[in-house]
Every structure is written in structure tokens, then in C-alpha cells.
Amino acid sequence: MVTTSLWRHSDFMKLWAGQTVSELGSVVTRTAVPLVALLVLGAGPFEMALIVVSASLAVLVVGLFAGAWVDRLRRRPLLIGADAIRAVLLFSIPAAYLAGVLRIEYLYVVVFIEGSFGALFDAAYPAYVPSLIGVDRVVEGNSKLATSSSLAEIGGPGLAGGLVQLIGAPFAILVDAISFGVSAISLGLIRRPEPARPPRPSPTPIRHEILEGLRLVGRHPLLVPLTLRSIIAHVAGSFYGVLYTIYLIQDLHLSPLLLGIVVSAGGVGSLVGSVLASRVIGRLGFGPALIWAAVGASIVGVLTPLAGGPLALAVVMVFLPQLIGDGLQTIEGVAELSLIQGVIPDRILGRVSATLEVFSHGIAYPLGALLAAALAGSIGVRGGIAIGWAGMAVSILLLVLSPLPRVRKLSDWATVDG
């Protein structure tokens, strides 16, 4: 059956437009909130670390409950409510600054609550998309939604820096507050009615529903390797998150301008990857596309810990992993998300999405960040980057040894599972 492009799907376009604006605003806040703490409130390293901990703690504490709520309730109202509340929360930061009552403790509270509603949004979002466009079109939909993140990564850092310099860090956060409002309105304008949630035969305590999601993730032949790989990759990836800027500036002696160019290349690569994802997955199949994209990103990624020599050579060696590696990782992400949406029943999809988020961003990433900070002092920044690359590379073996190589189409899973 021939279907029109999702670019002509009016409800999907409302979703896509709202998410594009929201992603851009979130990149601005990702830059502005630490600068509020540093420049306005005089935060030191410990206080800066607590901001990261507050966000991760929100995912850890709220994530599993959010997944259960998503599977009980209609998803679109949850998405609208989460966006509206986050808009008010972020608006309160410049308001408190104007009133002269902004304190670092208040910043921790806002980051935690915003992260809690972000966990709810992140659980509901992948569960809502299939009901809007159909399971058979999730690859195309996820590819186009990945474009939103890529565009934000390209333009967001420059916009954030310009706004902070022009109007100050507290007022730059207003951009994200407005963007969440735009996202809530765009979701509210969607006309397609969301299917009612299936009736529950009997009241079930929420802890039992959470345990059901955990059990499925812990025994599903596809989710087990994907979850274990995600945990290892996020622990390893956090080494880059903590050490990458230090590595480029202090070890490779890149200027701030060159650093910005290298980081922006990742956004360009992700944009190209989002455009090519549907084609690659259609050609190779879900499992092979996921694995080969991960392998390709790992091969080009080895250039980062090996970078050195003349400045021009060092720049090229870190530029290529950003440009090519981020593009391949975007293809991998689209394949993984689309596969999960296709093989996991709708009634439990919210809990599965939330569980994966808790393991990756609530546990693995902050744990890896602390580990990176501890090890960098003894093995050096380059050694820490090398460990990060090795961890992500080794984790691919979990995918290779799983049923994933045999899953080319969603219909293949029934045969493989049987």
C-alpha cells in the first residue's frame, strides 16, 4: 500500500513542529542553567555536580512510576500536562531572579521537578507516537523526529551562548519555558483521537505494574541485550560527557572556536543520519542496521583517543568521529526505538520505555560520571577517553550474540521468538 509522506500528515507535523521548538529550547537551558549557577549564584564544582545529580535523581525516583501511569492513562494529556508544568517551572527561575530571591537550593528543586516531569514525558512520548501514525510508520516517524534533535544540536549551542551574553543566563531560560508552551499547544491542536486505554479487569497496585515492566525487560530476548548494552554504553559514554571538553582544550590544545566547530559537527552528522535512517533500515533490516551502525561508529570513534600530532591533524581526528559517528549513532537509535515500538505490546510500552530510561540515564550515566572523575586523576584524561571508547565498543558484542542479527523485519520477530 502506498502512503503519503508524514510531512503531509497534519497531526504528525504539529507534533514534529512542537518538538523541534522544544528541543531547541532544551539545548538553550542545558547551557543556561549551569551558567546561572556559576555566574549568578557563584557555584563551585560541588554545587555544579549537584545540578547533574538532581536531574539524574529525578529519572531514578520517578521513572518507573511514570511508566506505569503512562500505561494506565491516555498519553497525549500526560504529554500536554508535562510540557505545561515544565514551562511554569522554568519561567519561575527568571522571576525569582528579578525578585532577588533566587538561590542555588531553588535551582536544585526546579531541576529535580523539571526532570521528574521530563521522565513522564519521555515515557509517554514513544508510547504515543505509534498510536498517532501507526506501528508500520514508526521508522519514518522516528527518523523525522530525530531531525528535530539534530537541528537543535546544530543551532542550539550558538543561540544559547548569544542569549546568555545578550540578556543574561536567567532570562535565556525563558526561551525553553516558551518552547514548552509551544509544544503543549501543538499537542493540543492534534485532531486524531487517541484510542482509549484497554479496560483493566481488576484494580492492580502500581508496584505490581512496575514489577511487570521490570520482569519483561529482564527476560525479553531482545530487551535484555539492548538494556545491558545501553547500561555499559551509558557508563562509558559518560566518560566523554565529563572529560571530552577538557581533553580537546587541555590535551589537544584546541581553541574554543575549534571546539565549537568540532561539537557542531556532531549535530550535522546526526541530521544526515536522521535523513538516511529509514533508507538504511529498509535496506539492511532492523537488527543488522542497528549493529552495523554501532560497529561503524566504534571504528571511526577510535580516532578520538588516538588524536594527536600537529593541530590540524588532531582536529581532523576528533572531527570525523563527531561527524560520522554521531550520524551512525542516530541511525542506531532510530532502529532500536522503532524495533521496541514494534515488538512490545502497547499496554506495557510505557513501562518498558521508562525502565530503559531509568537504567540508562538514572543509574548508568551518573555512575559513569563519578567513575570518570575518579579515574581521570590516576590514568589521565586521554586514558579516561580511551576507556569510554573501549566500553562502548565491547558492549556491541551483546548485540552480535543476541537474536538481533536475525530480525530484519518486525514480522521476523515472531519466527525468531518461536
ZAVEX-952519 format. One record per atom (N, C-alpha, C, CB): x, y, z. Coordinates in steps of 0.05 Angstrom, whole numbers, plus 5000, padded with zeros to 4 digits. Glycine has a CB too. Example, Ala and Ser with C-alpha at 12.3 -4.5 7.8 and 13.67 -1.06 7.14 Angstrom:
2
526448865156/524649105156/526449345156/522649115181/525749555142/527349795143/525850015157/528249885114/
***
This chain:
418
501749765000/500050005000/501850255000/498150005024/501250444982/502850684980/501650885000/502750794951/503351005016/502451205036/503851465030/502851115065/502551685036/503851945033/505951985055/501752175033/507752165049/509852235069/508652345094/511952425057/509852295117/508952415142/509152725141/510552305165/510752825123/510853125120/508153235112/513053205100/506353055102/503653145094/501553045114/502953035066/502452935136/500752845157/500453075177/501852585172/498153205176/497853455191/498253425221/495053575186/497253215233/497553175261/500453115269/495752945271/501752945252/504552895257/506253145255/505652685238/505553315236/507053565233/506753755257/506153715207/504353745269/504053905294/505853795316/501053905303/505953535318/507753405338/510653475331/507353105338/511453445306/514253495298/514953785303/514653425269/513253975295/513854265299/514254335328/511654435286/512354225345/512654285374/515154165386/510254175388/515853925377/518353805388/520853945378/518353515381/520754045354/523154185343/523654435360/522654265314/521554585366/521854825382/522654755410/519154985383/521454545422/522054455449/524954365451/520154245458/525954205432/528654115432/530654345432/529253925409/530054545415/531754785414/531854925440/530854975391/529554965453/529455095479/530954935500/526655135487/530754665499/532154505519/535154525516/531254215516/536154545492/539054585488/539954845501/539854575458/538355055498/538955315510/539155285540/536855525502/537155155552/537055125581/539454945591/534454995590/540154745575/542454575582/544954745586/542854355561/545154955570/547455135573/546955345594/548055265546/544555455596/544055685613/543855615642/541455815604/542655385650/542355325678/545055305692/540855065682/547055155682/549655155695/550955435697/551554975680/550355605676/551555875677/550056045698/551256005649/547556005703/546156135725/547556065751/543156065725/548055805755/549355715779/552155835782/549455415780/553555835760/556355925761/556656225763/557855815736/555356365745/555756655742/554056825761/555256735714/551656725766/549756885783/549856805812/546956855772/550056545817/549956445845/552656375856/548056215846/554756395840/557456335849/557956055857/558056505873/556855865843/557055575849/559955485844/555055415834/560855295861/563355165857/562954885844/564855135883/565154725842/564954465829/562854285843/567654325830/562754285869/560854115883/557954195877/561354125914/557454455878/554754545872/553954485843/554454845877/555954505825/555354445796/554754145793/557754525779/556153975808/555653695806/552853625817/557753535822/551953765837/549253715848/547053775828/548853885874/547553955810/545554015789/545153765771/546354255772/547453645764/547253395747/545953175763/550053305738/546653145789/545552945806/542552985809/546952945834/541653235812/538753285815/537153185791/538253585819/538253235767/536853145743/536752845741/538153265718/539052715747/539152415745/537452295767/541952325747/537352415791/535752305813/532852315806/536352465838/531952515791/529152535783/528352295765/528652805768/530052235747/529551995729/529451745746/531651975707/531251715765/531451475781/529051445799/534051475798/528151665811/525951645831/523251625817/526051895849/522851775796/520251805784/519851615760/519752095775/521951535746/521751405721/519951165720/524451325712/520250975739/518750735739/515750785744/519750535759/515150975762/512351045767/511151185743/512151235792/512751345729/511851485705/510951275684/513951665694/512551065680/511950865661/509250725667/514150655660/508750675692/506250545700/503850735695/506250455729/504150985701/502051175696/501451205666/502751455707/503551195650/503251225621/501550985610/505951235607/501950745621/500450515612/497650505623/501950265619/497050665643/494350675654/492650885641/494450735684/493851105632/492351345624/492851405594/493151585641/491151585583/491751675556/494351835556/489351865546/495851795535/498551905534/498652205527/500251755514/496952295509/497052575500/496552775522/495152625477/494452735539/494152925562/496552935580/491752855578/497952705584/500352705600/502552865588/501252415605/502852845561/504852995547/504253295550/505052915518/501753375546/501053665547/501553765576/498053705539/500653615596/500953695624/503953725631/499653505642/505553535623/508453545629/509753785617/509853285619/509053845592/510154085579/509254345593/509454095550/506654365600/505654605612/506954655640/502554585615/507154445656/508354475682/511354545680/508054215699/512754425661/515554495658/515954785648/516954315637/514054885632/514155165624/513955355648/511955225604/512055295666/511755465690/514255445708/509255375706/515255205712/517655165729/520055335719/518454875730/520555315693/522855465682/522355765682/523455365653/519855845678/519256135680/519856245708/516256185673/519556065728/519956155756/522856235761/519155945775/524856135746/527656195751/528156495746/529456025734/527656605722/528056895718/526257055736/527556965689/523856955743/522057105761/523357125788/519356975763/524456905798/525756915824/528257095824/526556635833/529657095801/532057265798/531257565800/533457205772/529057635785/528157905786/527257995814/525757945766/526057805829/525157865856/527457865876/523057665864/529857785867/532057785885/532157555905/532258035900/530657335899/530457115918/531556845907/527557065927/532956865884/533956625871/536356515887/534756675842/536256265895/538356135910/539055875896/537556085939/541455765902/542355515889/540555285897/545255455897/539455285922/537655075931/535155075914/536955105960/534155305907/531755325890/532355205862/530755615887/534755255852/535555145826/535554845827/538355255818/536554725849/536454435852/533554325850/537754345878/531754465865/528954375866/527754395838/527354545886/528154615824/527054645797/528054435778/527654925786/530754385779/531954185762/530753905768/535054185765/530353845793/529253585801/526353555791/529453545831/524653755796/521853735789/521653735758/520253965801/523153905745/523053905715/523953645704/524854135705/526053525717/526953265708/524853045713/529553185722/523353075734/521252875740/519052885719/519952935768/518153115711/516153135690/517353075663/514853415690/519953115660/521353025636/521352725634/524153135635/521652585657/521552295656/518852195648/522352185684/516752335658/513952265650/513652305620/511952435666/514552535610/514352585581/515852375565/515452875575/518252305573/519952115558/518751835559/522752115569/517151775579/515851515580/513351515561/515051435608/511951735561/509451755545/509951795516/507651975556/512051935509/512552015481/512851785462/514952195480/514751595467/515051365449/512651185449/517451205455/511051185470/508651025471/506351155455/507750975500/506351425453/504251565439/504651565409/504151855449/507151585400/507651615371/506351385354/510651615366/506651135362/505350925345/502350955343/506050655356/501051055364/498151085363/497351315345/497051125391/499151495340/498551725323/499051665293/500251965330/501151515287/501851475259/501651175250/504651575253/501450995270/501350715263/504050585266/500350675235/504050335276/506550195280/508150155255/506049915293/506750135232/508150085207/509750335197/506250005185/509350565210/510650805201/512550925222/508651015193/513150765243/514750875265/517650935256/514850685288/518650785237/521450845228/521551115215/522450625207/519651175197/519551435184/519051655205/517451445162/517251605223/516651805244/518951855262/514251715260/520251645272/522551685289/524951815275/523451415301/525251765249/527351895234/526852195232/527551775205/524352265227/523752555225/523952695252/520952595213/523052555273/523352675300/526252695309/521752505320/527952515299/530852535305/531952785291/532352285296/530752865269/531653105256/531353345274/530053145230/529153345290/528753575309/531153605328/526153525325/531953375340/534253385358/536753475344/534753115371/537153385319/539553455304/539653755298/539753295278/537353865290/537254155284/537854315310/534554235273/536754215333/537254355358/540254345365/535554235380/541554115361/544354095367/546154265350/545253805365/545154325325/546754495308/546454785316/545854455278/544054875319/543555165325/543355235354/541155245311/542755045371/542255105399/544655215415/541354865413/547055095413/549255205429/549955495422/551655025425/549955555396/550555835388/548356025398/550755855358/545855935395/543656105405/543856145435/540955985398/544455935450/544655955479/546956145487/545255675491/549256115474/551456295481/550756585475/553956215466/549556635452/548756905445/546757025464/547656915417/544756865472/542656965490/543857025518/540456765493/545556845527/546756885554/548457145554/548556645561/549857195532/551557435530/549757685527/553457405507/547557655513/545957895506/544057965529/544257835481/542657775541/540557835561/541157705588/537857745551/543157545590/543857425615/542757135617/542857585638/544056975633/543356695635/540456645646/545256545653/539656795667/536856735678/534756785657/536356915702/535056995640/532957065621/533156885596/533157355613/535556775591/535756585568/533956335573/538656495564/533556265598/531856035605/528956085596/531955975635/528156335593/525456395584/524956265557/525056695582/527056235540/526656115514/525655825517/529356115498/526755675536/525755405540/522955405551/527755255558/522355585570/519655605581/517655645559/519555825602/518255835541/516455885518/516255645500/517456135503/518555505496/518555275477/516855055488/521455175473/516755005514/515054805526/512054885522/515654765556/511555145524/508855235519/507955185490/508555535526/509855235472/509255185443/508654895439/511555285426/510354725451/509954435448/507254345459/512154285463/506454445483/503854375494/501554465476/503554505522/501754705464/499654795446/499554625421/500155085438/501854555410/501954385385/500654115391/504754355375/501253995414/499953745421/496953775425/501253625447/496153995436/493254045440/491754085414/492854285457/493154165393/491854215367/491553955350/493454415351/492753735359/492453485344/489553395344/494353265356/488453325321/485653255318/485152955321/484653345292/487052795314/486552505315/486052415344/488952345303/483752285349/483252205377/485051975384/480252115380/485951985409/487651765419/485951535428/489451865442/486651285420/485051055429/484951045459/486150795417/482550955469/482250925498/484150705508/479350865506/485050735532/486750525544/485050275549/488050625570/486050035545/484549795549/483549775578/486149545543/481049685582/480049665610/481649475627/477049575610/481949535652/483449365670/481549185684/485149535690/481848925682/479948735694/479548775724/480748455689/481548855738/481348895767/483549095775/481648635783/482949255796/485049445805/487649305813/483949605830/489849415803/492449295808/494249505822/493749185782/495449435844/497349625856/499549705837/498649505882/500249965838/502150065818/504849915820/502550365822/505549825844/508149685847/508149425831/508749625876/505749295829/505649045813/506049105783/502948905818/504949335774/505249405746/508049485740/503349635739/509449615759/512249685755/513849425754/513249855779/513349235771/514748975771/514248825745/513948805795/511848855734/511348715708/513148835686/508348755700/513449095686/515249215666/518149135670/515049515668/519049125696/521749035701/522148745693/522349075731/520148575699/520448295691/520648255661/518148135702/519048405646/519148385617/521948465607/516948555604/522948695617/525548785608/527748585616/526249065620/527348455638/529348265648/529347995635/529048225677/527247925620/527147665608/526647665578/525047495621/526047895566/525447905537/527947865521/524048175530/527947685502/530447625487/531747855473/529947405468/530148055465/531248295453/531948515473/529348405432/530248545493/530648765512/533048715530/528148805528/533548465536/535848405554/538448505542/535948105560/539248415517/541748525506/541648825501/542348375480/539348925493/539249215488/539649375514/536549295475/538449275536/538749415562/541549395572/536749295582/542749155572/545449125581/547449285565/546248825580/546949295539/548749455522/548349755529/548049405492/545849835533/545350115540/546750195566/542350175541/546550015586/547850075612/550850115608/547249855632/552149925595/555049945591/555750195574/556149695577/554250245553/554750465535/554350735549/553050455510/552450755567/552051005581/554151045603/549251015594/554950835616/557250865635/559650965620/557850595650/560250835597/562550905581/562251175569/563050695559/559851235559/559351495546/559551725565/556651505534/559051685591/559351905610/562251985613/558151815637/564151805607/566951895607/567352115587/568851645600/566052095564/566252315544/564852565555/564952235518/562452525568/561052755578/562652915599/558452665591/564152775615/565752915636/568353015626/566252715659/569752865608/572552915601/572953035573/574052675604/570953025556/571453095528/572453385524/568953045512/571053575537/571853855533/574653895544/569854045547/575253785568/577953805579/580053685560/578053675607/579353455549/581253325531/581853495506/580053055521/579853605494/580353765470/581854025476/577653835456/581154155498/582354415505/585154385516/580654565524/585454205536/588054185551/589953995538/587554105579/589053765528/590853565517/591453615488/589653285520/589453685472/589853725443/590254015436/587453615428/589754195455/590254485452/588554615430/593254535445/586054525428/584154655410/583254915422/581754475403/582755115406/581655365416/578655335420/582155595395/577355515436/574455495439/572955495413/573455715457/573955645393/572655645367/572755375354/573855855349/575055255354/575354985342/573654775357/578254895341/573554805384/571954625400/569054645391/572154695430/568054895387/565254935379/564754805351/564655225378/566754835333/566354725306/566254415308/568754815288/567954295324/568054005326/565453905338/570453915344/564454035359/561953945372/559653985353/561554105398/559554205339/557354255320/557354045297/557554535308/559653935291/559753725270/558053495278/562653635265/557853435304/556153215313/553253265307/556453185343/552353515309/549653585302/549053545272/548953865310/551053625256/550753595227/550653295220/553153725212/552453135232/552352855227/549752725235/554652715242/548652805258/546152695268/543852775248/545452805295/543953015237/541953095218/542052915193/542353395210/544452865183/544652685159/543752405167/547652675150/544452315190/543652045199/540652025201/544851975225/539252235211/536352225213/535052215186/535352465229/536252335166/535152335139/535552065126/536452555122/537751935132/538451675119/537351435134/541451645116/536451475159/535751245176/533651055163/534751345203/531551175153/529451005141/530550835118/527051175131/532150955102/533250815079/535150595087/534751015060/536850645107/538750445116/537250215130/540750575136/535350275146/533850065160/532249905139/531950185181/531050035119/529649895099/531449705083/528250085080/533949785078/535849625062/536949395079/538149805052/537849445104/539149245120/537349095138/541349375136/535149215147/533449095167/534149215194/533748795167/532249175214/532549305240/535049215254/530149235257/535348955259/537648855274/540348915261/537348565279/540648835236/543248885223/543949185221/543248765195/541949355216/542449645214/543349745241/539849795205/542049655262/542849745289/545749665295/540949625310/546449415289/549049305296/551249435279/549149005293/550749445252/552849555235/553249855240/552049515206/551150005247/551450285254/553250315279/548750425258/552750145299/554350155323/557250085317/553149955344/557649875300/560449795293/561850025278/560349545276/560450145259/561650365244/562450595262/559850465222/560650665281/561250885299/563550825317/558750955316/563850565325/566050485341/568750505326/565650205352/568650415301/571150415285/572150705281/570650285257/570350885273/571351165270/571851295296/569251325254/570551195318/570851315344/573651275356/568851215362/575151075347/577751025358/579651255352/578850765348/579051415333/580751645326/580851845349/579651785301/578751865366/578752065387/580852015408/575952065400/581051775420/583251735440/585951735427/582751485455/586151685401/588751675387/589651945377/588651475364/587852145379/588452405366/590952535378/586152595371/592452665360/594952795368/596452895344/596652605385/598952965348/600653075327/600153365322/600052915301/600653465298/600053745292/597153815297/600753815262/596654065303/593954155310/591854075288/593854455315/592554125263/590754065241/589953765241/591954145214/591953595245/591353305245/589653225269/593953145246/590253345292/588653285316/585753375312/589853425341/585353605300/582553695295/581053505277/582653975282/582353415256/581053225237/580352965252/582953165213/582152875270/581752615283/579452625303/584252535297/578752865314/576452875331/573952975316/577053065355/574453105293/572153205277/570652965264/573253395255/572152775253/570852555239/569052385257/572952375226/569952315281/568152165298/565552315305/569452085324/565752575307/563352735312/561552735288/564153025320/562652785265/561052805240/559952535232/562752925217/561552335230/560752065220/559551905243/563051915207/560851905266/559951735288/557251815298/561951745310/556752075301/554052165311/551852095291/554152465317/552552115265/550552035245/549851745247/551652095217/551851575250/551351285253/549851225279/554051125252/550451365300/549151315326/546151405324/550451475348/545551605307/542751685303/541251455289/542651945287/542551345269/541251115255/540850885274/543051015231/542750825291/542550615311/540150675330/545150585327/539950925339/537850995357/535050975345/538251275367/534751055320/532251035306/531450745303/532251175279/533350575295/532850285292/531950155318/535250145280/533450225340/532750105366/530050185375/534950185386/529450445375/526850545384/524550435368/526750855384/524850425341/522750325324/522250035328/523450385294/524449885333/524149595338/522649545364/526949465339/523349695385/521949665410/519049735408/523349835432/518449945394/515650025390/514049815374/515450295376/515449665357/514149475340/513749205353/515749435316/515449125372/515248855383/514048845411/517948725383/513949075425/512949085453/509949165452/514549285470/508249015465/505349085465/504849365476/503848875481/502849495464/502249765472/501549795502/499949875455/500249585513/499349605541/501649635561/497749365548/504149555553/506349565571/508649735560/507349285577/508249865537/510350015524/511450245541/509450125497/509650385555/510550605572/512450515594/508150745585/511750285607/513450175628/516150085618/512049945643/516149965594/518749885582/520450125576/518149715556/519250335564/520750575557/521950705582/519050775542/520250725603/521150845628/523350685641/518850875647/523150415641/525150245653/527850275639/524249955652/527850285613/530350325598/531550595604/529850295567/529850795607/530851065614/532051075642/528551275612/530850935661/531850935688/534650795689/529950785707/534850575675/537450435676/539650595662/537150165662/538950735640/541050875625/541751145637/540050905596/539651315641/540251585650/539951625680/538451775636/538351455693/538051485721/540251345738/535451375730/541351125727/543350975741/546050975727/542450685744/546150895702/548750845688/550251105684/548250705662/548851315674/550351555667/551551705691/548451745652/550051755712/551351885736/553451705748/549251955756/553051445749/555051265759/557651285743/554050975760/557351285717/559751315699/561151585703/558951275671/559551795707/560752055711/562452065736/558552275713/561551945757/563151935782/565651775778/561451825805/565251545763/567551375758/569651515740/566651115744/568751665721/570551805703/572152015719/568951945681/570752165736/572152365752/574252245770/570152525768/573652005781/575451865799/577951755784/574051645814/577451635761/579651515746/581451715731/578551315726/580351935723/581852135707/584352225723/580152365699/584052245749/586352335765/588652145765/585452385793/588151885761/590251685762/591251605735/589351445778/589451585715/590251495688/590351715668/588451275679/589551955675/589652175656/587152205640/592052155638/586752435628/584252485613/584252315588/584152785605/586452295574/586552125550/585851835557/589252145535/586951735579/586351465588/583351425593/587951395612/582151635605/579251615610/577651605585/578351855627/578451765565/577151765539/577451495526/578251985520/579751375528/580251105517/578450895530/583251025520/578150915556/576350725570/573550755560/576550765601/572651005557/570051065547/569550935519/569551355545/571450975501/571250855475/571150545476/573550945456/572950425492/573150135494/570550025506/575550055512/569450155526/566950055537/564650045517/566150215561/564350255501/562250265481/562750055459/562050545469/565350015452/565949815431/565349535441/568849845423/566249465465/565749195475/562849135479/567249165502/561249335486/558349295490/556949195465/557049545501/558049245442/556749155417/556648855415/558249265392/558448715428/558448425428/555848315439/560748315445/554648455458/552048365469/549848365447/551148545492/550048545428/548148555406/548748335386/548148835392/551248295380/552048095360/551247815369/555148105355/551447755395/550847495405/547947455412/552547445430/546247655406/543447635412/541847555387/542347915423/539247535389/537647475365/537447705345/534847395373/538547935352/538248175335/539148135306/539648395347/541448005300/542247975272/540147835255/544847815271/538347685267/536347535251/533747685248/535747265263/533547925260/531048075259/531348305239/530248195287/530448255214/530548455194/527948615192/531248325167/525748475195/523148605194/521648545220/521448505170/519648705227/518148655251/516848375251/516048865255/516048285227/514748025225/516747795230/513547995197/519347855227/521347645233/521447575262/524147735224/520647755280/520947705308/519247465317/520147955324/516847435305/515147205313/516546945308/512447215298/517946925285/519446685278/521846645297/520446695249/523346855301/525746835319/524846765347/527347105318/522746905357/521846855384/520846575388/519647065392/519346475367/518446195368/520745995369/516546135345/
***
